[in-house]
Amino acid sequence: MSPAPLFAAPSSDHHEQEEGAVLRPRFDAAGLVTAVVTDVASGDLLMVAHMNAEALDRTLATGIAHYWSRSRQALWKKGETSGALQSVAEIRIDCDQDAVWLKVAAAKPDDTCHTGRDTCFYRRVAADGRTLDASPGRDSDAS
Amino acid sequence: MSPAPLFAAPSSDHHEQEEGAVLRPRFDAAGLVTAVVTDVASGDLLMVAHMNAEALDRTLATGIAHYWSRSRQALWKKGETSGALQSVAEIRIDCDQDAVWLKVAAAKPDDTCHTGRDTCFYRRVAADGRTLDASPGRDSDAS
């Protein structure tokens, strides 16, 4: 027995895909949608990750963020070992349903990035467009 | 003559890639990085798009957001015909340099999404996890 499909299939009808009330994730050739993750309180961008159907289903079912690790090729319940779980306050999906937006509350905000920071986006592209500045107050090397 | 490389190549040294001060975008197999686009004033998530090297270079050189249209397989200067240009206030890059965060000021905020909304993320995944609610006040069908 195969399990019931987790979601509806993407529709070839643009109106249904973009204006409809049915979740129809458009997974890419690798079976993934992009997940943009922000802090529900501050609105800050925390990270960008990817979800396969199982990760999206687990996230919806449990309210805890699950992703697909492309490097490990495995389901990734973020914080499962560190305790840095992300509780999902809201999920949105974009017009063509190939990207989701998770608003989360992080149990350990300083463990959001594997580099030990509260966001993965800690470097700004500098004025010359070729070098990077660490964000103000965020350069852990200088602390 | 081939042009000079636009950016440094990704480094196999994790420390250089994650802590270094050189822009080393890690384009994927399709030559793309993910671009997360937020409103510089409100912080709201506007859209998710993709950039190839040329789009990133044009964005850095002009301060106007350029993307790569995967559907049209072409460089996409957003708003070139509609006037809905995005002026880039800041660009950040993530730890492994495969995603960028653009904070923009949109010339025509209501034209951000091709559906005629000020964000592509106008639907929330409903409590049942399978259907979608339009965001409060954002359901253009009801207006």
Interface residues (C-beta under 8 A of the other chain):
Chain A: F7 A8 E18 E19 G20 A21 V22 L23 T34 V36 T38 G43 D44 L45 M47 V48 L60 A61 E90 I91 R92 I93 D94 C95 A99 V100 W101 C113 H114 T115 C120 F121 Y122 R123 R124 V125 G129 R130 T131 L132 D133 S135 D141
Chain B: F7 A8 E18 E19 G20 A21 V22 L23 T34 V36 T38 G43 D44 L45 M47 V48 L60 A61 E90 I91 R92 I93 D94 C95 A99 V100 W101 C113 H114 T115 C120 F121 Y122 R123 R124 V125 A126 G129 R130 T131 L132 D133 S135 D141
